[in-house]
Amino acid sequence: MAGFIEGMNREQTTLFPERLEDWIYEDHLVRVVDLFVDELDLAELGFQRHAAARTGRPGYHPAVLLKLFIYGYLNRIPSSRRLEREAGRNVELMWLTGRLVPDHKTIADFRRNNGGAIRKTCAQFVELCRRIGVLKGECVAVDGSKFKAVNNRDRNFTKGKLASRLAHLEAEVGRYIEEADRIDRQETGEARTERAAHLTGRFLRIRQEIERLLAMQDALADAPDGQISLTDPDARAMATRAQHSGHVGYNVQSVVDAETHLIVTHAVTNQGHDRDLLAVMACVAKTVLQREDLHILADKGYFSAREILTCHELGITATVPRPDTSGSRSEGRYVKADFAYEATADIYRCPAGEALTYRYTTEEDGLQLRRYWTTACAACDLKARCTTGRERRITRWEQEHLIEAVQARRRSASAPMSVRRSTVEHPFGTLKSWMGPSHFLTRRLHNVRTEFALNVLAYNIKRMVSLIGIAGLMKAMSG
């Protein structure tokens, strides 16, 4: 192999450094993990067995297992079996754990039994970022994304899916009965016997499947949201943006700081939509950031008059695009935006210049709605482009000025919606890349929340390293 760089002879005796410390340089990321966990009050966070038992074989200290998990998620090693293997061969983990090699069941049990404490640990790192002045949170963005669960689509059932499957199986039964009649008429001897036995077996398996689905149909009637998932009972079928597609999983919410792109707070739900999550996520973010005011950006999936009002009452400014739910524009007719509201006179001015005056107030879903119209529509040349009814009526919510202020901010020169997209969507892409195509590895909502918290903690640690460096982060943690 002349002319190439040659490796060392495998028979050559090698003297490794005598200390593990010699393998880990001063600004190594693993030192951040070690220092961060050592600075935590594990008992206050709620970790189990923070003190050794008086009797029996002592267990592993929670700090060791927590360091193991944080290192694993920083290096895309979320599996307890893989962490067990790495602890026995990875020099960085040998340094971090003191050459301890917990078995995979101990590792997995730690994550399952300390979910709440692990989620608090994630929040502790965000508090550290705020306390040292890196995370200010003047403007944040919220978004939701669907993450796959450990539950195949074929193992999730709804009323419609069950009905479709049962209809298909009943049709199969009919075909087998017809095939059995044909065999009786046309075939004889041994061939007939074999075909009949095969057909009978298939028929019995289908009848068993029908009985199983009928029993599931009874259980489905008691399900609060009309779904049953067999592998992960908490997972739900959720639609995605791609047309005619979706998967069984969870709806993950994330609030991201617009300046630093740190994840301020997050939540994992099995609710398929975002409409009533804006205020609760904004309120948690405001509390975490310890701010008197907050500006939060969201996409149109979060639009809700009631949620915007709640945010306003909490001192939170929400900028959310209003979705166009009317079909009038596509049919060539005017929409509400074409009618200008004149606050001083409390009227709407239509495209023809007529004034739509206030008539009465009604209540719908707890909202006070004011109705406006004019009697001049019948003689108007633009009526065909305005309404198919006798007159065009406009409805105004009593707090409509909040919605108008939202739309004014959305159209401002600062382009807040562009800021939202570049802020909150990138962390989701990064996390899904780390987690792989299967996304979650654990089952049940409380375990999935713990798993995602570890991913968020790993993301925030790497983000802080990018912002202030390893030396700066370690100085902040020890300061």
Buried (B, 14 or more C-beta within 10 A) or exposed (E): EEEEEEEEEEEEEEEEEEEBEEEBEEEBBBBBBBBBBEEBEBEEBBBEBBEEEEEEEEBBBBBBBBBBBBBBBBBBBBBBEBBBBBBEEBBBBBBBBEEBBBEBEBBBBBBBBBBBBBBBBBBBBBBBBBEBEBBBBEBBBBBBBBBBBBBBEEBBBBBEBBEEBBEEBEEBBEEBEEBBEEBEEEBEEEEEEEBBEEBEEBBEEBEEBBEEBEEBBEEBEEBEEEBBBEBBBBBBBBEEEEEEEBBBBBBBBBBBBBBBBBBBBBBBBBBBEBEEBBBEBBBBBBEBBEBEEBBBBBBEBBBBBBBBBBBBEBEBBBBBBBEEEEEBEEEEBBEBEBBEBEEEEEBBBBBBEBBBBBEEEEEEEEBEBBBBBBEBBEEBEBBEBBBEEEBBBBBBBBBBEBBEBBBEBBEEEEEBBEBBBEBBBEBBEBBBEBBEEEBBBBBBBBBBBBBBBBBBBBBBBBBBBEBBEBEBBBEBBEE
